[in-house]
Structures are given as C-alpha cells and as structure tokens.
C-alpha cells in the first residue's frame, strides 16, 4: 500500500481521488480478470470495507 502512494506528497487531491477510485474498481474485479501489478486481496478487501463505510 505504501508503494501505491509513495509519491503522495506530490499528488493533487484529484490525483488521490482517482487513485482511490481505481483501487475500488480493482477490488470489484475478479482476480482472474485483473491486469497489471499484483495487489494483495487483503488490501482490496479493506478498500471495499472502507468504501462502503464512506458511502454511509
């Protein structure tokens, strides 16, 4: 996770919003259909839980 935001101090709020939306989108895709860098399922599960919490 730290690597995903390693240069966060150089990012705009919109960049960080886009990164979050990408993580949420990735977390909803089946493992077999994901492309790119591997993201641990445990992290993606936490992203979905946080996303549901933020929607309340």
Buried (B, 14 or more C-beta within 10 A) or exposed (E): EEEEEEEEEEEEEEEEEEBBEEBBEBBEEEEEEEEEEEBEEEEBEBBEEBBEEEEE
